[in-house]
Amino acid sequence: MTSLSQDERTRLEAAVFRRLVAHLAARTDVQNIDLMNLAGFCRNCLSNWYLDAANEAGLPLSKGESREVVYGMPYDTWKSLHQREASPEQKAAFELAKPDH
């Protein structure tokens, strides 16, 4: 990766982030608990990391605004449209695998 400038790397990373967010937006059937159980992160984690980056850069951004970046709509709207109650199996798997963040 040494052949890429910092600007080129940043542009590529931004494009990858946008593609990941678009992919997750298209896969509303994949619940956050599924992501947490399988990958150790979810949409909320991404929005929290986005908020952390904004705070580190001294940029004014709220938790709600960072979630809207990731969810493509207000979080409560996304939840009412797409979030289902987690099954007992999903909850048990989460308790075994939940990450520390």
C-alpha positions as CSV (number, residue, x, y, z in Angstrom):
1,M,0.0,0.0,0.0
2,T,3.0,2.3,0.0
3,S,2.3,3.2,-3.6
4,L,-0.9,5.1,-2.5
5,S,-0.8,8.6,-1.2
6,Q,-2.7,9.3,2.0
7,D,-5.3,11.2,0.0
8,E,-5.8,8.2,-2.3
9,R,-6.0,5.8,0.6
10,T,-8.6,8.1,2.4
11,R,-10.7,8.3,-0.8
12,L,-10.7,4.5,-1.2
13,E,-11.5,3.9,2.4
14,A,-14.4,6.4,2.2
15,A,-15.7,4.6,-0.9
16,V,-15.5,1.3,0.9
17,F,-17.4,2.7,3.8
18,R,-20.1,4.1,1.6
19,R,-20.4,0.7,-0.2
20,L,-20.7,-1.1,3.2
21,V,-23.4,1.2,4.3
22,A,-25.3,0.8,1.0
23,H,-24.9,-3.0,1.3
24,L,-26.3,-3.0,4.8
25,A,-29.1,-0.7,3.7
26,A,-30.1,-3.2,1.0
27,R,-29.9,-6.1,3.5
28,T,-32.5,-5.0,6.0
29,D,-33.3,-8.7,6.5
30,V,-30.0,-9.0,8.4
31,Q,-30.6,-8.0,11.9
32,N,-28.1,-6.2,14.1
33,I,-28.0,-9.1,16.5
34,D,-27.1,-11.4,13.6
35,L,-24.2,-9.1,12.7
36,M,-23.1,-8.9,16.3
37,N,-23.2,-12.7,16.7
38,L,-21.3,-13.4,13.5
39,A,-19.0,-10.4,13.1
40,G,-18.8,-8.7,16.5
41,F,-20.1,-5.4,15.2
42,C,-23.4,-4.0,13.8
43,R,-24.9,-0.9,12.3
44,N,-25.0,0.8,15.8
45,C,-21.2,0.1,16.1
46,L,-20.6,1.7,12.8
47,S,-22.6,4.7,13.7
48,N,-20.7,4.9,17.1
49,W,-17.3,4.7,15.3
50,Y,-18.5,7.4,12.9
51,L,-19.4,9.6,15.9
52,D,-16.1,8.9,17.5
53,A,-14.3,10.0,14.4
54,A,-16.3,13.2,14.2
55,N,-15.5,13.9,17.9
56,E,-11.8,13.2,17.4
57,A,-11.9,15.7,14.4
58,G,-13.7,18.3,16.5
59,L,-16.8,18.1,14.2
60,P,-20.2,18.7,15.6
61,L,-22.3,15.6,15.2
62,S,-25.0,14.0,17.4
63,K,-25.5,10.3,18.0
64,G,-28.8,10.6,16.1
65,E,-27.1,12.2,13.1
66,S,-24.4,9.5,13.0
67,R,-27.0,6.8,13.1
68,E,-28.8,8.5,10.3
69,V,-25.6,8.3,8.2
70,V,-25.4,4.5,8.7
71,Y,-29.2,3.7,8.6
72,G,-30.1,6.1,5.9
73,M,-33.0,7.4,7.9
74,P,-33.7,8.2,11.6
75,Y,-32.9,5.2,13.8
76,D,-36.5,4.9,15.2
77,T,-37.9,4.8,11.7
78,W,-35.5,2.1,10.7
79,K,-36.3,0.1,13.8
80,S,-40.1,0.3,13.2
81,L,-39.7,-0.7,9.6
82,H,-37.0,-3.5,9.8
83,Q,-36.1,-4.6,13.3
84,R,-37.6,-7.8,14.6
85,E,-37.6,-9.2,18.1
86,A,-34.5,-11.3,18.7
87,S,-35.2,-15.0,19.1
88,P,-34.2,-16.9,22.2
89,E,-31.4,-18.5,20.2
90,Q,-30.1,-15.2,18.9
91,K,-30.1,-13.8,22.5
92,A,-28.3,-16.8,23.8
93,A,-25.6,-16.6,21.1
94,F,-25.2,-12.9,21.8
95,E,-24.6,-13.6,25.5
96,L,-21.8,-16.0,24.5
97,A,-20.2,-13.9,21.8
98,K,-20.9,-10.3,22.7
99,P,-17.9,-8.1,22.2
100,D,-16.4,-5.7,24.7
101,H,-17.2,-2.5,22.9
